[in-house]
Amino acid sequence: MIKDRIILGIDPGTIVMGYGVLRIIGNRPKAETLGILQLDKYESHYLRLRKIFERVTGLIDEYHPDELAIETPFFGKNVQSMLKLGRAQGVAISAALNRDLPIFEYAPLKIKMSITGNGNASKEQVAGMLQRMLHIPDESMIEKLDATDGLAAAVCHYFQTNNPVQEKKYTSWKDFINKNPSKVK
């Protein structure tokens, strides 16, 4: 029997943080919710970090996810932006750690590749693919591209952890026979 599980996906940011909750029922993923946390209205960077912590903690308390999938910051030319993004990611991770939630990090390229098959896909392409894949009828979700990026992190984690069991690898016929004596007459 496959246990149902819930994955919280986060696209960290200090201006906009996107999130999505993916519920796995049996072996079928379903988008539970997605949204954004708009942070540009707060002047203080520290207040923004506090709001991220509070929102992630609130999502964990409301949806009781089994795991957190979070997008890792990509390497950019602006060091200050990278530092702020890293802090936002760290605060989201701290909120998950505070609730004993396992954390899994994925690079943006890995997430895009997992969803669209193209590591250079646009946010719109990722959103469109998620909408078709998860049968989300709401056209307005494409307007919330940071939200779909958060959901994409959760879907990527689902794909990475839901692979069927790999078959045994054998180095020779002798190795096969040793590992499968019941198949040899």
PAZAPA-4460 file (N, C-alpha, C; in steps of 0.05 Angstrom, whole numbers, plus 32768, in hexadecimal, padded with zeros to 4 digits):
% residues 185
    n_x    n_y    n_z   ca_x   ca_y   ca_z    c_x    c_y    c_z   seq   type   mol
   8011   7FE8   8000   8000   8000   8000   8012   8019   8000     1      M     A
   800D   802B   7FED   801C   8043   7FEB   8010   8058   7FFE     2      I     A
   8021   8064   800F   8018   8078   8022   8014   8093   8013     3      K     A
   7FFD   80A0   8019   7FF9   80BB   800E   800D   80CD   801B     4      D     A
   8016   80E2   800C   8029   80F5   8017   8024   8111   800C     5      R     A
   802F   8124   8019   802C   8140   8011   8047   814C   8010     6      I     A
   804C   815B   7FFA   8066   8168   7FF5   8061   8186   7FF3     7      I     A
   806F   8196   8003   806E   81B3   8002   8086   81BC   7FF1     8      L     A
   8080   81CB   7FDB   8095   81D5   7FCA   8098   81F3   7FCE     9      G     A
   80B1   81FC   7FCF   80B6   8219   7FD3   80C9   8223   7FBE    10      I     A
   80C2   823B   7FB3   80D4   824A   7FA1   80DB   8263   7FB2    11      D     A
   80F3   8263   7FBF   80F9   8278   7FD2   80FE   8293   7FC3    12      P     A
   80F9   82A8   7FD1   80FE   82C3   7FC7   80F9   82D7   7FDC    13      G     A
   8106   82EE   7FDA   8102   8304   7FEE   80EF   8319   7FE4    14      T     A
   80E7   8317   7FCA   80D3   8329   7FBF   80B9   8319   7FBD    15      I     A
   80BA   8301   7FB1   80A3   82EF   7FAF   80AD   82D3   7FB5    16      V     A
   809F   82C6   7FC7   80A5   82AA   7FCD   808D   829A   7FC2    17      M     A
   8092   8285   7FB2   807D   8275   7FA7   807C   825A   7FB6    18      G     A
   8064   824F   7FB9   8061   8236   7FC6   804B   8226   7FB9    19      Y     A
   804D   820B   7FBC   8039   81F9   7FB2   8038   81E1   7FC3    20      G     A
   8020   81D6   7FC8   801D   81BE   7FD7   8013   81A8   7FC5    21      V     A
   8021   8192   7FC4   801A   817C   7FB3   8012   8164   7FC4    22      L     A
   7FFA   815A   7FC0   7FF0   8142   7FCE   7FF3   812A   7FBC    23      R     A
   7FFF   8115   7FC6   8002   80FC   7FB7   7FEE   80E9   7FC3    24      I     A
   7FDA   80E1   7FB3   7FC6   80CE   7FBC   7FCB   80B4   7FAD    25      I     A
   7FD4   80A0   7FBB   7FDC   8087   7FAE   7FF6   808D   7F9F    26      G     A
   7FF2   8090   7F85   8009   8096   7F74   8003   80AE   7F62    27      N     A
   7FEE   80BD   7F68   7FE5   80D2   7F57   7FE9   80ED   7F65    28      R     A
   7FF8   80FF   7F58   7FFD   811A   7F64   7FE5   812C   7F5E    29      P     A
   7FDF   813D   7F72   7FC9   8150   7F6F   7FD2   816B   7F7C    30      K     A
   7FCE   8181   7F6E   7FD5   819B   7F7A   7FC0   81A2   7F8F    31      A     A
   7FCA   81A5   7FA7   7FB8   81AB   7FBD   7FB3   81CA   7FBF    32      E     A
   7FC9   81D9   7FBD   7FC7   81F6   7FBD   7FE2   8201   7FB2    33      T     A
   7FE1   821A   7FA9   7FF9   8228   7FA2   7FF4   8245   7FA6    34      L     A
   800A   8254   7FAA   8007   8271   7FAF   8021   827E   7FB1    35      G     A
   8020   8298   7FB7   8038   82A8   7FBB   8036   82B8   7FD5    36      I     A
   804D   82BF   7FDE   8050   82D1   7FF5   805E   82EA   7FEA    37      L     A
   804F   8300   7FE8   8059   8319   7FDD   8068   8328   7FF3    38      Q     A
   8082   832C   7FEF   8092   8337   8004   809D   8354   7FFF    39      L     A
   8099   835E   7FE7   80A4   8378   7FE0   8097   838F   7FEF    40      D     A
   8081   838A   7FFC   8074   839F   800C   8082   83A4   8027    41      K     A
   8094   8393   802E   80A3   8396   8047   80BE   83A2   8041    42      Y     A
   80C4   83B8   804F   80DE   83C6   804B   80F5   83B6   8056    43      E     A
   80F2   83AB   806D   8108   839E   807B   810C   8381   8070    44      S     A
   8125   837B   8068   812C   8361   805F   8127   834C   8075    45      H     A
   812C   8354   808E   8129   8341   80A4   810B   833B   80A9    46      Y     A
   80FA   834F   80A5   80DD   834B   80A7   80D4   8338   8091    47      L     A
   80DF   833A   8079   80D8   8328   8063   80E0   830B   806B    48      R     A
   80F7   8308   8077   8100   82ED   807F   80ED   82E2   8094    49      L     A
   80E4   82F3   80A7   80D1   82EA   80BB   80B7   82E1   80AE    50      R     A
   80AD   82F0   809B   8094   82E9   808D   8097   82CF   807E    51      K     A
   80AE   82C9   8072   80B3   82B0   8065   80B1   8299   807A    52      I     A
   80BF   829D   8090   80BE   8288   80A5   80A1   8283   80AE    53      F     A
   8093   8299   80B3   8077   8296   80BD   8065   8288   80A8    54      E     A
   8068   828F   808E   8057   8283   8079   805E   8266   8075    55      R     A
   8078   825F   8075   807F   8242   8071   8076   8232   8089    56      V     A
   8079   823D   80A1   8070   822F   80B9   8051   822B   80B8    57      T     A
   8043   8240   80AF   8026   823F   80AC   801D   822A   8098    58      G     A
   802B   8228   8082   8025   8214   806D   8029   81F8   8078    59      L     A
   803F   81F4   8087   8045   81DA   8093   802F   81D3   80A7    60      I     A
   8027   81E6   80B8   8013   81E0   80CC   7FF8   81DB   80BF    61      D     A
   7FF2   81E8   80A9   7FD8   81E5   809C   7FD6   81CB   808B    62      E     A
   7FEB   81C4   807C   7FE9   81AE   8069   7FF8   8195   8073    63      Y     A
   8008   8197   8088   8016   8180   8093   8026   8170   807E    64      H     A
   8038   817E   806F   8047   816F   805A   805A   815B   8067    65      P     A
   8061   8147   8057   8074   8133   805F   8091   813B   8058    66      D     A
   8094   814D   8044   80AE   8155   803A   80AD   8172   802F    67      E     A
   80C4   817F   802F   80C6   8199   8023   80DA   8196   800B    68      L     A
   80D1   81A0   7FF4   80E2   81A2   7FDC   80E6   81BF   7FD7    69      A     A
   80FF   81C7   7FD5   8105   81E4   7FD2   8119   81E8   7FBC    70      I     A
   8115   81FD   7FAD   8127   8204   7F97   8140   8211   7FA3    71      E     A
   8157   8208   7F99   8170   8214   7FA3   8176   822D   7F93    72      T     A
   8183   8240   7F9F   818A   8259   7F91   819D   8252   7F7A    73      P     A
   8199   825E   7F63   81AC   825B   7F4D   81C2   8270   7F4F    74      F     A
   81D8   826A   7F43   81EF   827C   7F44   81EA   8293   7F31    75      F     A
   81EB   82AB   7F3C   81E7   82C3   7F2C   81FF   82D5   7F2F    76      G     A
   81FE   82EB   7F1F   8214   82FE   7F20   8212   8311   7F37    77      K     A
   81FA   8316   7F41   81F6   8329   7F57   81F8   831B   7F72    78      N     A
   820E   831F   7F7F   8214   8312   7F99   81FF   831A   7FAE    79      V     A
   81F6   8333   7FAF   81E3   833B   7FC3   81C8   832D   7FBF    80      Q     A
   81C0   8329   7FA6   81A7   831B   7FA1   81A9   82FE   7FA9    81      S     A
   81C0   82F2   7FA4   81C5   82D6   7FAC   81C4   82D3   7FCA    82      M     A
   81D0   82E6   7FD8   81D0   82E5   7FF5   81B4   82E7   8000    83      L     A
   81A4   82F9   7FF6   8188   82FC   7FFF   8177   82E3   7FF8    84      K     A
   817B   82D8   7FE1   816D   82C0   7FD9   8175   82A9   7FEB    85      L     A
   818E   82A7   7FF1   8198   8291   8002   818C   8294   801E    86      G     A
   8189   82AD   8028   817D   82B1   8042   815F   82A8   8041    87      R     A
   8151   82AF   802C   8135   82A7   8029   8132   8289   8029    88      A     A
   8144   827C   801B   8143   825F   801A   814A   8253   8036    89      Q     A
   815D   825F   8043   8165   8255   805E   814F   8258   8072    90      G     A
   8140   826E   8070   812A   8272   8083   8113   825E   807E    91      V     A
   810D   8258   8064   80F9   8244   805D   8102   8229   8067    92      A     A
   811B   8223   8064   8126   8209   806E   8125   8208   808C    93      I     A
   812B   821E   8099   8129   821F   80B7   810D   821A   80C1    94      S     A
   80F9   8225   80B3   80DD   8220   80BA   80D7   8202   80B8    95      A     A
   80E0   81F5   80A3   80DC   81D9   809F   80EA   81C9   80B5    96      A     A
   8103   81D0   80BB   8112   81C3   80D0   8104   81C6   80EB    97      L     A
   80F9   81DD   80EF   80EA   81E2   8108   80D3   81D0   810C    98      N     A
   80C8   81C5   80F6   80B1   81B2   80F7   80BA   8196   80F0    99      R     A
   80D4   8190   80F1   80DF   8175   80EC   80D7   816A   80D0   100      D     A
   80D8   817B   80BD   80D0   8174   80A1   80E9   816E   8091   101      L     A
   80EB   8156   8084   8102   8151   8073   8103   8165   805B   102      P     A
   811B   816D   8054   811F   8181   8040   812F   8176   8028   103      I     A
   8126   817D   8010   8133   8174   7FF7   8136   818D   7FE5   104      F     A
   814E   8191   7FDC   8154   81A8   7FCB   8158   81A0   7FAE   105      E     A
   814E   81B1   7F9C   8151   81AC   7F80   8159   81C5   7F71   106      Y     A
   816C   81C2   7F5F   8175   81D9   7F4E   815E   81E0   7F3B   107      A     A
   815D   81FA   7F33   8148   8202   7F20   8149   81F2   7F06   108      P     A
   8161   81EC   7EFC   8164   81DC   7EE4   8158   81C1   7EE7   109      L     A
   815C   81B4   7EFE   8151   8199   7F04   8133   819A   7F05   110      K     A
   8128   81AF   7F11   810B   81B1   7F13   80FE   81B5   7EF7   111      I     A
   810A   81C7   7EE8   80FF   81CC   7ECD   8101   81B3   7EBB   112      K     A
   8118   81A5   7EBD   811C   818D   7EAE   8108   8177   7EB6   113      M     A
   8103   8175   7ECF   80F0   8161   7EDA   80D4   8166   7ED0   114      S     A
   80CC   8180   7ECF   80B0   8186   7EC7   80AC   8187   7EA9   115      I     A
   80BF   8194   7E9B   80BB   8198   7E7E   80CD   8188   7E6C   116      T     A
   80E2   817D   7E77   80F6   816F   7E67   810A   8182   7E5B   117      G     A
   8109   819B   7E63   811B   81B0   7E58   8125   81C1   7E70   118      N     A
   813E   81BF   7E76   814A   81CE   7E8C   814A   81EC   7E88   119      G     A
   8145   81F5   7E70   8144   8212   7E6A   8127   821C   7E65   120      N     A
   8114   820C   7E6E   80F8   8214   7E6A   80F1   822E   7E79   121      A     A
   80DE   823D   7E6E   80D6   8256   7E7A   80C2   824F   7E91   122      S     A
   80BD   8263   7EA2   80AA   8260   7EB8   808E   825A   7EAC   123      K     A
   8088   8266   7E96   806E   8261   7E89   806B   8244   7E7F   124      E     A
   8081   823A   7E75   8080   821E   7E6B   807D   820B   7E83   125      Q     A
   808A   8210   7E99   8088   81FF   7EB1   806B   8201   7EBB   126      V     A
   8060   8219   7EBD   8044   821C   7EC6   8031   820E   7EB5   127      A     A
   8034   8210   7E9A   8022   8203   7E87   8023   81E5   7E8A   128      G     A
   803B   81DA   7E8D   803F   81BD   7E90   8032   81B3   7EAA   129      M     A
   8036   81C2   7EC0   8029   81BA   7ED9   800B   81BB   7ED7   130      L     A
   8001   81CF   7EC9   7FE4   81D2   7EC6   7FD8   81B9   7EB8   131      Q     A
   7FE6   81B0   7EA2   7FDD   8199   7E94   7FE1   817F   7EA4   132      R     A
   7FF8   817D   7EB0   8000   8165   7EBE   7FEE   815F   7ED6   133      M     A
   7FE7   8174   7EE5   7FD7   8171   7EFD   7FBA   8178   7EF9   134      L     A
   7FB2   817D   7EE0   7F96   8183   7ED9   7F8B   819A   7EEA   135      H     A
   7F9A   81B0   7EEA   7F92   81C8   7EF9   7F82   81DA   7EE6   136      I     A
   7F68   81DD   7EEA   7F57   81EC   7ED8   7F5B   820B   7ED9   137      P     A
   7F66   8214   7EEF   7F67   8231   7EF3   7F7D   823E   7EE1   138      D     A
   7F74   824D   7ECE   7F86   825B   7EBB   7F96   8271   7EC9   139      E     A
   7F8C   827B   7EDF   7F99   8291   7EED   7FB3   8288   7EFB   140      S     A
   7FB7   826D   7EFE   7FCF   8264   7F0C   7FE8   826B   7EFC   141      M     A
   7FE5   826E   7EE2   7FFD   8274   7ED1   8007   8290   7ED8   142      I     A
   7FF5   82A1   7EE2   7FFD   82BC   7EEA   800F   82BC   7F03   143      E     A
   800D   82A6   7F13   801C   82A4   7F2C   8035   8292   7F26   144      K     A
   8047   829C   7F17   805E   828B   7F0E   8070   8283   7F25   145      L     A
   8072   8293   7F3A   8082   828B   7F51   8074   8274   7F60   146      D     A
   8059   8275   7F60   804A   825F   7F6D   804E   8245   7F5E   147      A     A
   804D   8246   7F43   8050   822D   7F34   806D   8224   7F36   148      T     A
   8080   8236   7F3B   809C   822D   7F3F   809E   821E   7F5A   149      D     A
   808F   8227   7F6E   808E   8218   7F87   8082   81FD   7F84   150      G     A
   806C   81FC   7F75   805F   81E2   7F70   8071   81D0   7F5F   151      L     A
   8080   81DC   7F4D   8092   81CC   7F3C   80A8   81BF   7F4D   152      A     A
   80B1   81CC   7F62   80C5   81BF   7F74   80B9   81A7   7F81   153      A     A
   80A0   81A8   7F89   8092   8191   7F96   808E   817B   7F81   154      A     A
   8086   8181   7F69   8082   816D   7F54   809D   8160   7F4D   155      V     A
   80B2   8170   7F4B   80CD   8165   7F45   80D4   8151   7F5A   156      C     A
   80D0   8158   7F74   80D6   8145   7F89   80C6   812C   7F87   157      H     A
   80AD   812F   7F81   809B   8117   7F7D   80A7   8105   7F67   158      Y     A
   80AF   8111   7F51   80BB   8101   7F3B   80D5   80F3   7F44   159      F     A
   80E5   8102   7F53   80FF   80F7   7F5C   80FC   80E0   7F70   160      Q     A
   80E7   80E1   7F80   80E4   80CD   7F95   80CF   80B7   7F8E   161      T     A
   80C2   80BA   7F77   80AD   80A7   7F71   80B4   8094   7F5A   162      N     A
   80CE   8093   7F54   80D7   8081   7F3F   80D2   8064   7F48   163      N     A
   80CA   8053   7F35   80C7   8037   7F3D   80E2   802B   7F45   164      P     A
   80E1   8016   7F55   80F9   800A   7F5F   810A   8001   7F47   165      V     A
   8123   8008   7F48   8136   8001   7F33   813B   7FE3   7F34   166      Q     A
   813D   7FD8   7F1C   8144   7FBB   7F1B   8161   7FB7   7F24   167      E     A
   8166   7F9F   7F2D   8181   7F98   7F36   8194   7F9A   7F1F   168      K     A
   81AC   7FA3   7F24   81C1   7FA4   7F10   81D2   7F8B   7F13   169      K     A
   81DA   7F80   7EFD   81EA   7F68   7EFD   8204   7F6E   7EED   170      Y     A
   8219   7F62   7EF6   8233   7F66   7EE8   8239   7F4F   7ED5   171      T     A
   822C   7F38   7ED9   8230   7F21   7EC8   821A   7F0D   7ECC   172      S     A
   821A   7EF8   7EBB   8206   7EE2   7EBF   820A   7ED5   7EDA   173      W     A
   8222   7ED2   7EE1   8228   7EC5   7EFB   821C   7ED6   7F12   174      K     A
   821F   7EF0   7F10   8214   7F02   7F24   81F6   7F00   7F24   175      D     A
   81E9   7EFE   7F0D   81CC   7EFB   7F0B   81C3   7EE1   7F19   176      F     A
   81D1   7ECB   7F13   81CA   7EB1   7F1F   81CD   7EB2   7F3D   177      I     A
   81E2   7EBE   7F47   81E7   7EC0   7F64   81D1   7ED1   7F72   178      N     A
   81C7   7EE5   7F64   81B3   7EF7   7F71   8196   7EEC   7F6C   179      K     A
   8193   7ED9   7F5A   8178   7ECE   7F54   8178   7EB0   7F52   180      N     A
   817F   7EA2   7F67   8181   7E85   7F65   8166   7E77   7F5E   181      P     A
   8150   7E84   7F66   8136   7E78   7F61   812E   7E79   7F43   182      S     A
   813B   7E89   7F34   8135   7E8B   7F17   8145   7E78   7F06   183      K     A
   8157   7E68   7F12   8168   7E56   7F03   8160   7E3A   7F09   184      V     A
   815C   7E29   7EF4   8154   7E0D   7EF8   816C   7DFB   7EF3   185      K     A
***
